[in-house]
Amino acid sequence: MNNIAARIRRARVSARLTQSDLACFTGVRRSAVAQWEHPRGTHPTAEHMLVIAEKTGVNFEWLATGRGAPSSNSAVLPDELRDFAKNEFESRVLEAMRRLSRAKQELALKMVKLLAPD
């Protein structure tokens, strides 16, 4: 994963934090976190990167450079599983789905399949 924005987002989502949560921890506005997670957005300072790594439980080197494992106790995911969202709306939907119980996820999936065109 070469993109720092994608690594920040992956770390945040894996830690089950919202953009607002991460903003609170780093002392910035939610919009700053959104910029950090945007492929053409701004980059956090080294100090903010340290806080992000600490609060999300990832290795600083991986977060900053993409080298090494995301954390000492996690395996690297295959490329196709790293980041599902293609835009901010899909990201919000995935975040909401991850907060649901398994039974409610199954129900939500059935509802989406009913609404989606074939």
C-alpha positions as CSV (number, residue, x, y, z in Angstrom):
1,M,0.0,0.0,0.0
2,N,1.9,3.0,-1.3
3,N,-0.6,5.8,-0.6
4,I,-0.2,7.5,2.8
5,A,-3.9,8.5,2.7
6,A,-5.0,4.9,2.3
7,R,-2.8,3.8,5.2
8,I,-4.1,6.5,7.5
9,R,-7.7,5.5,6.6
10,R,-6.9,1.8,7.0
11,A,-5.3,2.4,10.4
12,R,-8.3,4.5,11.6
13,V,-11.0,2.1,10.4
14,S,-9.1,-1.0,11.8
15,A,-9.0,0.8,15.1
16,R,-12.8,1.4,14.8
17,L,-12.3,5.2,15.1
18,T,-14.3,7.8,13.3
19,Q,-12.7,10.7,11.6
20,S,-14.0,12.8,14.4
21,D,-12.4,10.5,17.0
22,L,-9.0,10.7,15.3
23,A,-9.4,14.5,15.0
24,C,-10.0,14.7,18.7
25,F,-6.9,12.6,19.5
26,T,-4.7,14.7,17.2
27,G,-6.1,18.1,18.1
28,V,-7.3,19.0,14.6
29,R,-10.7,19.3,13.0
30,R,-12.5,16.4,11.3
31,S,-11.9,18.1,7.9
32,A,-8.1,17.8,8.5
33,V,-8.5,14.1,8.9
34,A,-10.6,13.9,5.8
35,Q,-7.9,15.7,3.9
36,W,-5.3,13.3,5.2
37,E,-7.4,10.4,4.0
38,H,-8.0,12.0,0.5
39,P,-5.5,10.7,-2.2
40,R,-4.7,14.3,-3.2
41,G,-5.2,15.8,0.2
42,T,-2.7,17.2,2.7
43,H,-0.3,15.2,4.8
44,P,-0.2,15.2,8.6
45,T,2.9,16.5,10.4
46,A,5.3,14.0,12.0
47,E,3.8,14.8,15.4
48,H,0.3,14.0,14.1
49,M,1.6,10.8,12.5
50,L,3.0,9.7,15.9
51,V,-0.4,10.2,17.5
52,I,-2.2,8.4,14.7
53,A,0.2,5.4,15.0
54,E,-0.2,5.3,18.8
55,K,-4.0,5.7,18.9
56,T,-4.6,3.2,16.0
57,G,-2.0,0.6,17.1
58,V,0.0,0.6,13.9
59,N,3.8,0.8,13.4
60,F,4.9,4.4,12.7
61,E,7.3,3.3,9.9
62,W,4.4,1.5,8.1
63,L,2.1,4.5,8.5
64,A,4.7,6.9,7.3
65,T,6.4,4.9,4.5
66,G,4.4,1.8,3.8
67,R,7.4,-0.4,4.7
68,G,7.0,-3.3,7.0
69,A,3.9,-4.8,8.6
70,P,1.1,-2.5,9.7
71,S,1.5,-3.8,13.3
72,S,3.7,-6.3,15.0
73,N,0.7,-8.6,15.7
74,S,-1.2,-8.4,12.3
75,A,-0.7,-10.0,9.0
76,V,-0.7,-7.9,5.8
77,L,-4.0,-8.2,4.0
78,P,-4.1,-9.1,0.3
79,D,-4.4,-6.1,-2.0
80,E,-8.0,-6.8,-2.9
81,L,-9.0,-6.7,0.8
82,R,-7.1,-3.5,1.9
83,D,-9.6,-0.8,1.1
84,F,-13.1,-1.4,-0.2
85,A,-14.4,2.2,-0.4
86,K,-14.2,4.1,-3.6
87,N,-15.5,7.4,-2.3
88,E,-16.5,9.1,1.0
89,F,-20.1,7.9,0.8
90,E,-19.0,4.2,0.5
91,S,-16.6,4.8,3.3
92,R,-19.4,6.0,5.6
93,V,-21.6,3.1,4.7
94,L,-18.7,0.6,5.5
95,E,-18.0,2.3,8.8
96,A,-21.7,2.0,9.7
97,M,-21.8,-1.6,8.6
98,R,-18.8,-2.5,10.8
99,R,-20.6,-1.2,13.8
100,L,-23.6,-3.6,13.3
101,S,-23.9,-7.0,14.7
102,R,-23.5,-9.9,12.3
103,A,-27.3,-10.5,12.1
104,K,-27.9,-6.8,11.3
105,Q,-25.2,-6.9,8.7
106,E,-26.9,-9.8,7.0
107,L,-30.2,-8.0,7.1
108,A,-28.6,-4.8,5.7
109,L,-27.0,-6.8,2.9
110,K,-30.4,-8.3,1.9
111,M,-31.9,-4.9,1.8
112,V,-29.2,-3.5,-0.4
113,K,-29.4,-6.5,-2.8
114,L,-33.2,-5.8,-3.1
115,L,-32.5,-2.1,-4.0
116,A,-29.5,-2.8,-6.3
117,P,-30.2,-3.3,-10.0
118,D,-29.1,-6.6,-11.5
